[in-house]
Amino acid sequence: MVHVAPSLFRGTDEEQYPVDLIQRELAQIEQEKAHLAAALAQIEAQLAAWQVSIEGWDNLMTYCQDVAQNPETFDHKEKRRILEALEVTVVANGRDWRVSGSIPRK
């Protein structure tokens, strides 16, 4: 990037200004501005996604604390509903068991 000192323009008429240089600098600044705006938008989108995840975890933690205080009140139907809501799947093959699940998104 070329920097032109303001004193370069003092005492000269408009025809002597390095217009091409100024236009190139302005174009470069606009490109950098667009690049930074895109990077900022990407960061904001990631932050929003993390916020949704945090809210999901907070909701799950609150729910788990509520359930932990009184788990005997859950019947088979309610337990099944919870496992389905968490998308819990169990794959069993003899002694090889695999359990997976996820926190539902709003």
Backbone as CSV, one residue per row, in Angstrom:
resi,resn,N_x,N_y,N_z,CA_x,CA_y,CA_z,C_x,C_y,C_z
1,MET,0.849,-1.162,0.000,0.000,0.000,0.000,0.899,1.230,0.000
2,VAL,0.568,2.184,-0.846,1.346,3.407,-0.970,0.655,4.492,-0.157
3,HIS,1.403,5.178,0.663,0.859,6.271,1.457,1.403,7.590,0.900
4,VAL,0.495,8.497,0.645,0.879,9.796,0.109,0.692,10.820,1.212
5,ALA,1.720,11.559,1.515,1.654,12.570,2.566,0.767,13.716,2.119
6,PRO,-0.110,14.207,3.020,-0.977,15.334,2.654,-0.195,16.551,2.191
7,SER,1.016,16.742,2.696,1.810,17.911,2.304,2.160,17.869,0.818
8,LEU,2.070,16.717,0.194,2.358,16.571,-1.226,1.390,17.398,-2.064
9,PHE,0.185,17.610,-1.560,-0.853,18.291,-2.324,-0.954,19.783,-2.020
10,ARG,-0.279,20.251,-1.028,-0.367,21.665,-0.667,0.281,22.541,-1.747
11,GLY,-0.440,23.592,-2.086,0.131,24.551,-3.030,0.130,24.095,-4.471
12,THR,-0.615,23.033,-4.791,-0.685,22.571,-6.173,-2.122,22.684,-6.650
13,ASP,-2.277,22.732,-7.950,-3.650,22.758,-8.447,-4.122,21.331,-8.699
14,GLU,-5.431,21.176,-8.962,-6.025,19.838,-9.079,-5.388,18.998,-10.170
15,GLU,-4.951,19.606,-11.216,-4.396,18.858,-12.340,-3.097,18.142,-11.973
16,GLN,-2.440,18.560,-10.906,-1.182,17.937,-10.521,-1.371,16.813,-9.499
17,TYR,-2.587,16.618,-8.983,-2.837,15.526,-8.018,-2.647,14.179,-8.706
18,PRO,-2.094,13.228,-7.989,-1.941,11.878,-8.553,-3.283,11.122,-8.451
19,VAL,-4.229,11.478,-9.300,-5.593,10.936,-9.244,-5.589,9.408,-9.371
20,ASP,-4.793,8.889,-10.274,-4.746,7.430,-10.444,-4.310,6.737,-9.155
21,LEU,-3.309,7.306,-8.512,-2.820,6.738,-7.257,-3.912,6.775,-6.193
22,ILE,-4.596,7.875,-6.087,-5.668,8.011,-5.100,-6.791,7.021,-5.400
23,GLN,-7.150,6.874,-6.650,-8.212,5.941,-7.031,-7.812,4.499,-6.723
24,ARG,-6.563,4.153,-6.984,-6.094,2.791,-6.661,-6.139,2.543,-5.162
25,GLU,-5.705,3.542,-4.389,-5.723,3.415,-2.923,-7.157,3.257,-2.417
26,LEU,-8.074,4.052,-2.949,-9.474,3.953,-2.545,-10.062,2.588,-2.917
27,ALA,-9.717,2.089,-4.089,-10.189,0.767,-4.510,-9.641,-0.315,-3.584
28,GLN,-8.363,-0.205,-3.221,-7.756,-1.168,-2.302,-8.436,-1.112,-0.935
29,ILE,-8.718,0.083,-0.458,-9.397,0.240,0.834,-10.788,-0.382,0.778
30,GLU,-11.506,-0.184,-0.321,-12.837,-0.771,-0.471,-12.773,-2.298,-0.492
31,GLN,-11.750,-2.849,-1.149,-11.577,-4.305,-1.155,-11.321,-4.834,0.252
32,GLU,-10.450,-4.156,0.987,-10.153,-4.560,2.358,-11.395,-4.444,3.237
33,LYS,-12.153,-3.387,3.024,-13.397,-3.180,3.773,-14.374,-4.322,3.501
34,ALA,-14.540,-4.703,2.239,-15.443,-5.798,1.876,-14.973,-7.118,2.478
35,HIS,-13.665,-7.343,2.435,-13.099,-8.572,3.017,-13.355,-8.626,4.522
36,LEU,-13.124,-7.510,5.202,-13.347,-7.465,6.648,-14.830,-7.595,6.990
37,ALA,-15.699,-7.015,6.175,-17.141,-7.142,6.410,-17.586,-8.597,6.259
38,ALA,-17.035,-9.299,5.270,-17.366,-10.711,5.082,-16.855,-11.552,6.247
39,ALA,-15.652,-11.260,6.703,-15.093,-11.992,7.849,-15.929,-11.737,9.101
40,LEU,-16.347,-10.503,9.289,-17.186,-10.165,10.437,-18.527,-10.892,10.367
41,ALA,-19.124,-10.943,9.195,-20.399,-11.645,9.029,-20.245,-13.133,9.350
42,GLN,-19.134,-13.716,8.930,-18.874,-15.127,9.212,-18.700,-15.349,10.715
43,ILE,-17.994,-14.481,11.373,-17.791,-14.594,12.818,-19.114,-14.427,13.556
44,GLU,-19.932,-13.475,13.125,-21.232,-13.261,13.765,-22.143,-14.473,13.582
45,ALA,-22.103,-15.102,12.405,-22.904,-16.298,12.158,-22.449,-17.445,13.062
46,GLN,-21.147,-17.601,13.211,-20.624,-18.649,14.092,-21.011,-18.376,15.534
47,LEU,-20.934,-17.133,15.941,-21.329,-16.750,17.295,-22.807,-17.053,17.543
48,ALA,-23.643,-16.762,16.568,-25.075,-17.055,16.693,-25.313,-18.564,16.818
49,ALA,-24.584,-19.349,16.047,-24.721,-20.807,16.130,-24.272,-21.311,17.499
50,TRP,-23.198,-20.764,18.020,-22.731,-21.153,19.352,-23.747,-20.760,20.416
51,GLN,-24.377,-19.601,20.241,-25.382,-19.156,21.204,-26.565,-20.126,21.230
52,VAL,-26.982,-20.599,20.057,-28.066,-21.580,19.986,-27.644,-22.862,20.707
53,SER,-26.401,-23.289,20.498,-25.911,-24.495,21.168,-25.884,-24.307,22.689
54,ILE,-25.426,-23.159,23.120,-25.368,-22.874,24.558,-26.768,-22.886,25.155
55,GLU,-27.717,-22.267,24.459,-29.093,-22.257,24.948,-29.649,-23.674,25.021
56,GLY,-29.325,-24.492,24.018,-29.762,-25.891,24.032,-29.193,-26.637,25.229
57,TRP,-27.909,-26.435,25.499,-27.274,-27.077,26.649,-27.882,-26.575,27.954
58,ASP,-28.138,-25.269,28.036,-28.758,-24.715,29.245,-30.138,-25.319,29.473
59,ASN,-30.928,-25.417,28.407,-32.257,-26.018,28.523,-32.164,-27.483,28.946
60,LEU,-31.210,-28.195,28.354,-31.035,-29.603,28.715,-30.607,-29.744,30.174
61,MET,-29.687,-28.893,30.605,-29.231,-28.955,31.999,-30.382,-28.676,32.962
62,THR,-31.194,-27.696,32.666,-32.346,-27.379,33.511,-33.302,-28.562,33.556
63,TYR,-33.561,-29.131,32.396,-34.463,-30.284,32.334,-33.895,-31.458,33.125
64,CYS,-32.621,-31.731,32.960,-31.988,-32.852,33.677,-32.029,-32.629,35.193
65,GLN,-31.836,-31.416,35.617,-31.914,-31.124,37.052,-33.328,-31.358,37.568
66,ASP,-34.327,-30.964,36.786,-35.715,-31.197,37.176,-36.018,-32.691,37.265
67,VAL,-35.554,-33.424,36.271,-35.799,-34.871,36.236,-35.060,-35.562,37.378
68,ALA,-33.836,-35.146,37.643,-33.026,-35.777,38.688,-33.660,-35.642,40.067
69,GLN,-34.441,-34.604,40.270,-35.077,-34.403,41.570,-36.236,-35.362,41.810
70,ASN,-36.827,-35.880,40.733,-38.001,-36.743,40.899,-38.130,-37.753,39.753
71,PRO,-37.118,-38.603,39.529,-37.161,-39.512,38.380,-38.201,-40.626,38.501
72,GLU,-38.604,-40.980,39.707,-39.550,-42.091,39.865,-40.941,-41.753,39.340
73,THR,-41.211,-40.489,39.081,-42.534,-40.115,38.564,-42.665,-40.374,37.067
74,PHE,-41.575,-40.696,36.382,-41.622,-40.939,34.940,-42.038,-42.377,34.664
75,ASP,-43.089,-42.529,33.880,-43.500,-43.872,33.474,-42.757,-44.253,32.189
76,HIS,-42.998,-45.441,31.698,-42.309,-45.950,30.508,-42.535,-45.024,29.306
77,LYS,-43.771,-44.547,29.132,-44.107,-43.679,28.006,-43.296,-42.372,28.052
78,GLU,-43.182,-41.770,29.218,-42.426,-40.520,29.368,-40.927,-40.749,29.127
79,LYS,-40.400,-41.848,29.626,-38.982,-42.164,29.405,-38.704,-42.355,27.918
80,ARG,-39.615,-43.047,27.229,-39.453,-43.270,25.790,-39.500,-41.942,25.038
81,ARG,-40.424,-41.053,25.427,-40.553,-39.745,24.792,-39.247,-38.948,24.933
82,ILE,-38.635,-39.029,26.104,-37.372,-38.325,26.347,-36.269,-38.875,25.451
83,LEU,-36.170,-40.192,25.367,-35.137,-40.808,24.525,-35.352,-40.452,23.059
84,GLU,-36.601,-40.417,22.627,-36.883,-40.037,21.240,-36.546,-38.565,21.006
85,ALA,-36.862,-37.701,21.972,-36.564,-36.272,21.829,-35.061,-36.038,21.730
86,LEU,-34.289,-36.830,22.429,-32.828,-36.716,22.390,-32.219,-37.512,21.237
87,GLU,-33.089,-38.117,20.428,-32.656,-38.922,19.281,-31.640,-39.985,19.688
88,VAL,-31.901,-40.612,20.817,-31.004,-41.650,21.321,-31.222,-42.924,20.508
89,THR,-30.122,-43.470,20.034,-30.162,-44.764,19.354,-29.135,-45.679,20.007
90,VAL,-29.490,-46.948,20.079,-28.595,-47.950,20.649,-28.400,-49.023,19.595
91,VAL,-27.151,-49.306,19.299,-26.808,-50.376,18.375,-26.051,-51.412,19.180
92,ALA,-26.595,-52.639,19.194,-25.973,-53.706,19.983,-25.616,-54.875,19.080
93,ASN,-24.421,-55.415,19.339,-23.955,-56.588,18.622,-23.180,-57.430,19.633
94,GLY,-23.880,-58.327,20.289,-23.249,-59.118,21.342,-22.846,-58.214,22.490
95,ARG,-21.558,-58.206,22.782,-21.062,-57.345,23.860,-20.645,-55.959,23.361
96,ASP,-20.742,-55.753,22.069,-20.380,-54.460,21.481,-21.631,-53.595,21.388
97,TRP,-21.692,-52.556,22.225,-22.836,-51.646,22.271,-22.372,-50.240,21.923
98,ARG,-23.221,-49.551,21.192,-22.926,-48.156,20.850,-24.198,-47.336,21.055
99,VAL,-24.070,-46.233,21.797,-25.197,-45.342,22.074,-24.860,-43.970,21.512
100,SER,-25.811,-43.374,20.804,-25.610,-42.018,20.294,-26.901,-41.233,20.460
101,GLY,-26.775,-39.917,20.421,-27.930,-39.042,20.550,-27.508,-37.614,20.266
102,SER,-28.469,-36.717,20.352,-28.167,-35.307,20.119,-29.146,-34.432,20.886
103,ILE,-28.741,-33.198,21.060,-29.611,-32.234,21.705,-30.458,-31.599,20.624
104,PRO,-31.773,-31.659,20.786,-32.623,-31.088,19.736,-32.441,-29.577,19.610
105,ARG,-32.535,-29.078,18.394,-32.455,-27.629,18.115,-33.870,-27.074,18.134
106,LYS,-33.941,-25.810,18.441,-35.248,-25.157,18.452,-35.763,-24.987,17.057
